[in-house]
Amino acid sequence: MMQVIRLISLMVCLVFLGQLVACSSSPPPNISNLCSIYDDKPYWRTYAERAASKWQVQAPVIMAIIRHESSFREDAKTPRTFFLGVVPTGRQSTAYGYSQALNGTWDWYKKSTGNWGADRDDFADAADFVGWYMDISRRKLNFGPNDSYNHYLAYHEGHTGYSRGTWRSKSWLQKRARQVARTAETYKRQQAVCT
């Protein structure tokens, strides 16, 4: 009887451990190739295309934004800040997860969509969030669904910041937006041949 209890306990522990490992997701090994990403994470294609269809944007643009925001790391956070270079004082911002959404923007997304259970470290929710944000940018700022450069600037600066032109004095951000645009174009070409 004691052996049966031990065996059942061991099985329960193994199942629990398996679920913990399944919940953790490492980034795809080749983030430069959309087909490779989809081969490694086939469900990501479903989530990105679902978000693109729902929000009338493009999946390669969603994927390019996520790549440049988090390098496809589910638990990505901004760097820590330090007082006098030694004492930790927190992080640069509350940005977290695949989409690097800030706490307040993520709360706005959940309230706006009714997706109250959404998590920033869940790829399906992150892809939907990026599509949702792009849809608002498209409607508020008249961006086309292909305009990855301006979508990224608005994504980073917020709609008000974009309208005020805060990005104009940030050459590093303009460079990043050009990188996102190049990645989106590369992903579009690759998506056309993905099987």
Backbone as CSV, one residue per row, in Angstrom:
resi,resn,N_x,N_y,N_z,CA_x,CA_y,CA_z,C_x,C_y,C_z
1,MET,0.830,-1.207,0.000,0.000,0.000,0.000,0.871,1.267,0.000
2,MET,1.923,1.259,0.801,2.807,2.415,0.885,3.501,2.667,-0.455
3,GLN,3.849,1.603,-1.163,4.494,1.749,-2.474,3.542,2.376,-3.481
4,VAL,2.274,2.030,-3.403,1.268,2.600,-4.307,1.132,4.102,-4.049
5,ILE,1.112,4.486,-2.785,1.002,5.906,-2.427,2.229,6.664,-2.929
6,ARG,3.418,6.080,-2.754,4.638,6.721,-3.241,4.618,6.859,-4.760
7,LEU,4.142,5.806,-5.433,4.072,5.833,-6.895,3.094,6.911,-7.374
8,ILE,1.957,7.003,-6.718,0.971,8.031,-7.078,1.545,9.417,-6.804
9,SER,2.207,9.595,-5.678,2.823,10.885,-5.350,3.872,11.264,-6.376
10,LEU,4.688,10.293,-6.786,5.702,10.544,-7.797,5.074,10.947,-9.124
11,MET,3.992,10.260,-9.498,3.306,10.579,-10.757,2.711,11.991,-10.710
12,VAL,2.105,12.357,-9.592,1.538,13.694,-9.439,2.645,14.741,-9.545
13,CYS,3.775,14.498,-8.913,4.906,15.437,-8.992,5.417,15.568,-10.416
14,LEU,5.538,14.457,-11.127,6.008,14.496,-12.511,5.044,15.255,-13.416
15,VAL,3.745,15.039,-13.214,2.749,15.766,-14.006,2.843,17.261,-13.713
16,PHE,2.945,17.612,-12.423,3.053,19.022,-12.046,4.316,19.645,-12.627
17,LEU,5.444,18.926,-12.533,6.704,19.420,-13.086,6.587,19.594,-14.599
18,GLY,5.947,18.659,-15.261,5.734,18.757,-16.714,4.912,19.975,-17.082
19,GLN,3.912,20.292,-16.262,3.092,21.476,-16.534,3.901,22.752,-16.341
20,LEU,4.765,22.779,-15.340,5.607,23.953,-15.132,6.543,24.159,-16.314
21,VAL,7.142,23.096,-16.795,8.046,23.197,-17.936,7.274,23.618,-19.176
22,ALA,6.061,23.091,-19.364,5.245,23.443,-20.535,4.848,24.912,-20.504
23,CYS,4.678,25.472,-19.316,4.284,26.872,-19.201,5.433,27.805,-19.579
24,SER,6.642,27.338,-19.379,7.805,28.156,-19.713,8.132,27.982,-21.190
25,SER,8.378,29.077,-21.855,8.629,29.023,-23.290,9.900,29.777,-23.622
26,SER,10.834,29.077,-24.258,12.065,29.749,-24.673,11.853,30.382,-26.037
27,PRO,12.608,31.435,-26.357,12.459,32.076,-27.665,12.853,31.104,-28.778
28,PRO,12.297,31.291,-29.963,12.713,30.460,-31.095,14.204,30.668,-31.361
29,PRO,14.901,29.640,-31.868,16.342,29.780,-32.084,16.720,30.745,-33.207
30,ASN,15.854,30.910,-34.207,16.175,31.793,-35.335,15.069,32.840,-35.486
31,ILE,15.242,33.983,-34.819,14.196,35.007,-34.845,14.281,35.898,-36.079
32,SER,15.234,35.618,-36.960,15.360,36.384,-38.204,14.521,35.804,-39.332
33,ASN,13.984,34.609,-39.120,13.229,33.939,-40.171,11.845,33.565,-39.666
34,LEU,10.818,34.177,-40.242,9.454,33.944,-39.780,9.042,32.487,-39.958
35,CYS,9.442,31.863,-41.060,9.094,30.450,-41.282,9.716,29.577,-40.199
36,SER,10.942,29.876,-39.834,11.621,29.129,-38.774,10.905,29.326,-37.433
37,ILE,10.478,30.553,-37.169,9.723,30.836,-35.936,8.451,30.006,-35.919
38,TYR,7.717,30.016,-37.036,6.455,29.274,-37.110,6.684,27.768,-37.058
39,ASP,7.809,27.299,-37.592,8.125,25.864,-37.493,8.380,25.477,-36.046
40,ASP,9.080,26.353,-35.327,9.401,26.082,-33.930,8.192,26.264,-33.011
41,LYS,7.357,27.241,-33.333,6.182,27.565,-32.503,4.947,27.648,-33.408
42,PRO,4.433,26.518,-33.891,3.350,26.557,-34.888,2.095,27.310,-34.424
43,TYR,1.802,27.258,-33.143,0.618,27.941,-32.632,0.786,29.456,-32.689
44,TRP,2.027,29.978,-32.700,2.240,31.423,-32.799,1.693,31.948,-34.122
45,ARG,1.814,31.164,-35.171,1.282,31.594,-36.465,-0.228,31.785,-36.359
46,THR,-0.884,30.826,-35.738,-2.339,30.913,-35.546,-2.696,32.175,-34.766
47,TYR,-1.970,32.434,-33.676,-2.285,33.596,-32.838,-2.026,34.910,-33.567
48,ALA,-0.898,34.987,-34.278,-0.561,36.226,-35.000,-1.562,36.477,-36.124
49,GLU,-1.919,35.436,-36.870,-2.862,35.611,-37.975,-4.269,35.900,-37.471
50,ARG,-4.636,35.307,-36.352,-5.950,35.594,-35.756,-6.034,37.060,-35.331
51,ALA,-4.978,37.548,-34.669,-4.951,38.959,-34.237,-4.961,39.885,-35.450
52,ALA,-4.196,39.534,-36.491,-4.135,40.368,-37.697,-5.504,40.465,-38.359
53,SER,-6.194,39.354,-38.443,-7.525,39.343,-39.059,-8.537,40.123,-38.206
54,LYS,-8.483,39.899,-36.913,-9.413,40.563,-35.985,-9.252,42.082,-36.008
55,TRP,-8.005,42.561,-36.068,-7.737,43.999,-35.950,-7.398,44.660,-37.285
56,GLN,-7.508,43.902,-38.375,-7.273,44.431,-39.730,-5.885,45.039,-39.884
57,VAL,-4.898,44.297,-39.394,-3.495,44.679,-39.548,-2.770,43.474,-40.151
58,GLN,-1.458,43.492,-40.166,-0.712,42.395,-40.781,0.103,41.612,-39.756
59,ALA,0.041,40.291,-39.855,0.765,39.422,-38.929,2.273,39.686,-38.939
60,PRO,2.917,39.876,-40.113,4.354,40.141,-40.070,4.714,41.416,-39.306
61,VAL,3.838,42.400,-39.325,4.104,43.635,-38.572,3.974,43.360,-37.072
62,ILE,2.951,42.617,-36.687,2.797,42.220,-35.277,4.049,41.485,-34.817
63,MET,4.496,40.521,-35.617,5.657,39.716,-35.253,6.930,40.568,-35.194
64,ALA,7.065,41.520,-36.108,8.251,42.392,-36.107,8.284,43.261,-34.850
65,ILE,7.135,43.790,-34.455,7.084,44.612,-33.237,7.465,43.767,-32.023
66,ILE,6.904,42.574,-31.916,7.223,41.715,-30.772,8.707,41.351,-30.779
67,ARG,9.249,41.059,-31.969,10.680,40.718,-32.036,11.536,41.846,-31.485
68,HIS,11.256,43.084,-31.904,12.103,44.196,-31.486,11.787,44.699,-30.078
69,GLU,10.639,44.343,-29.560,10.319,44.727,-28.180,10.918,43.753,-27.165
70,SER,10.834,42.449,-27.447,11.225,41.465,-26.424,12.135,40.357,-26.927
71,SER,12.461,40.350,-28.213,13.196,39.225,-28.811,12.465,37.905,-28.553
72,PHE,11.132,37.985,-28.493,10.261,36.820,-28.284,10.499,36.147,-26.929
73,ARG,10.886,36.944,-25.920,11.029,36.420,-24.557,9.773,36.743,-23.774
74,GLU,9.150,35.726,-23.214,7.888,35.898,-22.507,8.008,36.732,-21.241
75,ASP,9.175,36.701,-20.609,9.347,37.404,-19.338,10.272,38.619,-19.455
76,ALA,10.364,39.187,-20.642,11.250,40.333,-20.867,10.833,41.504,-19.962
77,LYS,11.842,42.154,-19.395,11.628,43.328,-18.538,12.645,44.383,-18.924
78,THR,12.346,45.610,-18.587,13.316,46.687,-18.829,14.466,46.551,-17.825
79,PRO,15.612,47.149,-18.141,16.766,47.050,-17.223,16.477,47.691,-15.862
80,ARG,17.191,47.206,-14.873,17.101,47.790,-13.529,17.767,49.161,-13.508
81,THR,17.322,49.992,-12.587,17.972,51.284,-12.357,18.654,51.232,-10.987
82,PHE,19.710,52.040,-10.854,20.487,52.028,-9.617,20.771,53.445,-9.156
83,PHE,20.707,53.651,-7.846,21.082,54.919,-7.237,22.587,54.878,-6.968
84,LEU,23.297,55.893,-7.443,24.748,55.965,-7.304,25.449,54.752,-7.926
85,GLY,24.770,54.118,-8.879,25.356,52.993,-9.581,25.428,51.714,-8.773
86,VAL,24.866,51.710,-7.553,24.999,50.541,-6.679,23.662,50.059,-6.119
87,VAL,22.867,50.981,-5.588,21.637,50.605,-4.890,20.492,50.450,-5.905
88,PRO,19.910,49.226,-6.004,18.811,49.035,-6.955,17.594,49.882,-6.576
89,THR,17.024,50.559,-7.573,15.858,51.419,-7.318,14.628,51.009,-8.126
90,GLY,14.682,49.896,-8.795,13.528,49.443,-9.574,13.912,49.218,-11.029
91,ARG,12.938,49.364,-11.906,13.167,49.179,-13.342,12.849,50.472,-14.076
92,GLN,13.330,50.569,-15.331,13.114,51.785,-16.120,11.631,52.062,-16.336
93,SER,10.834,51.001,-16.457,9.385,51.163,-16.629,8.700,49.868,-16.229
94,THR,7.378,49.839,-16.329,6.611,48.644,-15.997,6.431,47.719,-17.205
95,ALA,7.117,48.006,-18.302,7.002,47.168,-19.503,7.381,45.730,-19.172
96,TYR,6.566,44.794,-19.688,6.801,43.389,-19.360,6.269,42.498,-20.476
97,GLY,6.894,41.356,-20.624,6.392,40.303,-21.495,6.737,40.477,-22.957
98,TYR,6.115,39.633,-23.782,6.368,39.637,-25.222,6.196,41.020,-25.841
99,SER,5.109,41.692,-25.468,4.759,42.963,-26.110,5.386,44.172,-25.428
100,GLN,5.994,43.960,-24.257,6.560,45.049,-23.463,5.509,46.121,-23.158
101,ALA,4.288,45.683,-22.945,3.210,46.612,-22.608,3.390,47.129,-21.187
102,LEU,3.122,48.412,-21.008,3.149,49.029,-19.685,1.909,48.620,-18.902
103,ASN,1.984,48.664,-17.588,0.842,48.294,-16.748,-0.441,49.014,-17.157
104,GLY,-0.360,50.332,-17.282,-1.557,51.119,-17.597,-2.124,50.812,-18.966
105,THR,-1.266,50.610,-19.952,-1.737,50.302,-21.307,-2.338,48.912,-21.341
106,TRP,-1.737,47.978,-20.609,-2.275,46.619,-20.550,-3.650,46.632,-19.877
107,ASP,-3.818,47.422,-18.831,-5.126,47.538,-18.175,-6.155,48.138,-19.130
108,TRP,-5.745,49.128,-19.918,-6.626,49.739,-20.918,-7.061,48.685,-21.935
109,TYR,-6.113,47.869,-22.385,-6.418,46.792,-23.335,-7.448,45.818,-22.747
110,LYS,-7.215,45.378,-21.506,-8.139,44.407,-20.890,-9.535,44.998,-20.736
111,LYS,-9.599,46.257,-20.314,-10.897,46.916,-20.141,-11.578,47.122,-21.486
112,SER,-10.822,47.556,-22.485,-11.370,47.847,-23.809,-11.877,46.595,-24.516
113,THR,-11.152,45.472,-24.350,-11.508,44.239,-25.072,-12.332,43.272,-24.233
114,GLY,-12.374,43.487,-22.927,-13.061,42.535,-22.052,-12.248,41.271,-21.818
115,ASN,-11.004,41.276,-22.228,-10.127,40.115,-22.064,-9.450,40.202,-20.693
116,TRP,-10.244,40.040,-19.638,-9.778,40.274,-18.275,-8.718,39.288,-17.831
117,GLY,-8.668,38.113,-18.422,-7.679,37.112,-18.025,-6.383,37.199,-18.806
118,ALA,-6.217,38.225,-19.633,-5.035,38.337,-20.493,-3.767,38.489,-19.663
119,ASP,-2.712,37.826,-20.138,-1.405,37.899,-19.487,-0.357,38.355,-20.491
120,ARG,0.538,39.213,-20.041,1.575,39.735,-20.934,2.608,38.680,-21.318
121,ASP,2.688,37.595,-20.542,3.638,36.532,-20.888,2.966,35.382,-21.641
122,ASP,1.777,35.624,-22.149,1.057,34.671,-22.995,1.108,35.194,-24.435
123,PHE,1.652,34.397,-25.355,1.877,34.899,-26.707,0.574,35.289,-27.403
124,ALA,-0.475,34.498,-27.226,-1.754,34.814,-27.876,-2.262,36.176,-27.416
125,ASP,-2.176,36.446,-26.121,-2.631,37.734,-25.590,-1.734,38.872,-26.067
126,ALA,-0.421,38.625,-26.113,0.511,39.665,-26.561,0.272,40.024,-28.026
127,ALA,0.077,39.016,-28.880,-0.186,39.274,-30.301,-1.493,40.041,-30.463
128,ASP,-2.507,39.660,-29.685,-3.786,40.367,-29.750,-3.626,41.805,-29.280
129,PHE,-2.838,42.013,-28.238,-2.585,43.354,-27.731,-1.936,44.236,-28.802
130,VAL,-0.898,43.717,-29.460,-0.207,44.505,-30.486,-1.174,44.830,-31.619
131,GLY,-1.976,43.848,-32.048,-2.972,44.101,-33.095,-3.983,45.147,-32.668
132,TRP,-4.446,45.055,-31.433,-5.407,46.022,-30.887,-4.808,47.428,-30.894
133,TYR,-3.559,47.543,-30.431,-2.922,48.856,-30.372,-2.739,49.426,-31.780
134,MET,-2.339,48.566,-32.719,-2.175,49.002,-34.106,-3.507,49.447,-34.702
135,ASP,-4.579,48.766,-34.347,-5.905,49.154,-34.846,-6.273,50.554,-34.359
136,ILE,-5.979,50.834,-33.103,-6.259,52.180,-32.576,-5.396,53.204,-33.311
137,SER,-4.119,52.878,-33.522,-3.226,53.789,-34.262,-3.742,54.016,-35.675
138,ARG,-4.202,52.951,-36.301,-4.720,53.033,-37.670,-5.904,53.995,-37.736
139,ARG,-6.803,53.880,-36.757,-8.001,54.720,-36.763,-7.726,56.142,-36.277
140,LYS,-6.922,56.302,-35.219,-6.650,57.627,-34.653,-5.673,58.440,-35.489
141,LEU,-4.664,57.769,-36.028,-3.567,58.476,-36.680,-3.526,58.242,-38.190
142,ASN,-4.523,57.521,-38.702,-4.647,57.251,-40.145,-3.465,56.483,-40.731
143,PHE,-2.918,55.534,-39.988,-1.851,54.695,-40.514,-2.459,53.581,-41.353
144,GLY,-1.768,53.203,-42.403,-2.151,52.014,-43.153,-1.679,50.774,-42.409
145,PRO,-2.259,49.607,-42.711,-1.858,48.384,-42.006,-0.409,47.977,-42.306
146,ASN,0.175,48.509,-43.393,1.557,48.186,-43.767,2.576,49.167,-43.200
147,ASP,2.142,50.252,-42.607,3.049,51.320,-42.183,3.737,50.957,-40.870
148,SER,4.614,49.967,-40.929,5.245,49.457,-39.714,6.123,50.508,-39.036
149,TYR,6.736,51.395,-39.820,7.596,52.436,-39.251,6.801,53.331,-38.293
150,ASN,5.714,53.916,-38.765,4.922,54.808,-37.913,4.147,54.047,-36.846
151,HIS,3.701,52.827,-37.160,3.045,52.023,-36.119,3.989,51.816,-34.940
152,TYR,5.259,51.529,-35.238,6.192,51.302,-34.143,6.447,52.582,-33.352
153,LEU,6.595,53.710,-34.038,6.798,54.975,-33.323,5.630,55.248,-32.376
154,ALA,4.408,55.055,-32.847,3.232,55.280,-31.997,3.160,54.247,-30.879
155,TYR,3.571,53.022,-31.178,3.578,51.957,-30.169,4.532,52.330,-29.036
156,HIS,5.674,52.869,-29.387,6.681,53.214,-28.387,6.337,54.504,-27.637
157,GLU,5.883,55.519,-28.355,5.668,56.835,-27.757,4.249,57.055,-27.247
158,GLY,3.337,56.163,-27.616,1.929,56.382,-27.312,1.311,57.274,-28.371
159,HIS,0.003,57.256,-28.473,-0.678,58.036,-29.514,-0.496,59.534,-29.324
160,THR,-0.573,59.988,-28.093,-0.392,61.411,-27.820,1.044,61.831,-28.094
161,GLY,1.995,61.024,-27.623,3.406,61.326,-27.863,3.729,61.347,-29.344
162,TYR,3.155,60.409,-30.084,3.392,60.393,-31.530,2.851,61.681,-32.152
163,SER,1.613,62.043,-31.783,0.991,63.250,-32.346,1.784,64.511,-32.011
164,ARG,2.372,64.534,-30.836,3.184,65.694,-30.434,4.563,65.687,-31.102
165,GLY,4.942,64.556,-31.659,6.232,64.463,-32.339,7.404,64.208,-31.407
166,THR,7.141,63.594,-30.243,8.230,63.340,-29.294,9.334,62.473,-29.901
167,TRP,8.974,61.672,-30.877,9.933,60.768,-31.525,10.933,61.514,-32.406
168,ARG,10.608,62.729,-32.825,11.471,63.470,-33.757,12.848,63.780,-33.162
169,SER,12.932,63.929,-31.856,14.216,64.244,-31.218,14.946,62.982,-30.746
170,LYS,14.431,61.812,-31.099,15.031,60.548,-30.658,15.551,59.776,-31.859
171,SER,16.770,60.065,-32.232,17.340,59.398,-33.415,17.445,57.885,-33.202
172,TRP,17.717,57.463,-31.967,17.800,56.029,-31.674,16.456,55.339,-31.913
173,LEU,15.356,56.044,-31.595,14.029,55.465,-31.791,13.680,55.402,-33.278
174,GLN,14.046,56.429,-34.022,13.818,56.400,-35.469,14.602,55.250,-36.104
175,LYS,15.822,55.036,-35.621,16.629,53.914,-36.115,15.941,52.591,-35.797
176,ARG,15.427,52.460,-34.577,14.720,51.228,-34.190,13.480,51.039,-35.048
177,ALA,12.743,52.107,-35.317,11.540,52.007,-36.153,11.902,51.551,-37.567
178,ARG,13.040,52.021,-38.077,13.501,51.557,-39.405,13.853,50.071,-39.355
179,GLN,14.433,49.631,-38.247,14.738,48.209,-38.091,13.463,47.381,-38.058
180,VAL,12.460,47.863,-37.333,11.173,47.165,-37.280,10.575,47.086,-38.682
181,ALA,10.636,48.188,-39.426,10.086,48.208,-40.788,10.815,47.211,-41.688
182,ARG,12.152,47.151,-41.572,12.915,46.177,-42.377,12.546,44.748,-41.993
183,THR,12.435,44.496,-40.694,12.056,43.159,-40.227,10.669,42.792,-40.735
184,ALA,9.727,43.731,-40.670,8.364,43.466,-41.146,8.377,43.115,-42.635
185,GLU,9.161,43.835,-43.422,9.255,43.530,-44.863,9.867,42.153,-45.094
186,THR,10.905,41.833,-44.348,11.531,40.512,-44.458,10.537,39.429,-44.073
187,TYR,9.830,39.639,-42.968,8.827,38.658,-42.519,7.708,38.500,-43.553
188,LYS,7.314,39.587,-44.207,6.261,39.482,-45.234,6.721,38.602,-46.383
189,ARG,7.962,38.817,-46.835,8.500,37.980,-47.921,8.592,36.517,-47.492
190,GLN,9.034,36.310,-46.273,9.169,34.934,-45.777,7.810,34.269,-45.587
191,GLN,6.842,35.036,-45.097,5.512,34.465,-44.874,4.902,33.930,-46.174
192,ALA,5.238,34.578,-47.276,4.695,34.164,-48.573,5.139,32.771,-48.979
193,VAL,6.258,32.301,-48.407,6.759,30.978,-48.776,6.709,29.974,-47.624
194,CYS,6.234,30.381,-46.463,6.118,29.452,-45.344,5.112,28.361,-45.685
195,THR,5.426,27.138,-45.298,4.484,26.022,-45.554,3.714,25.662,-44.319
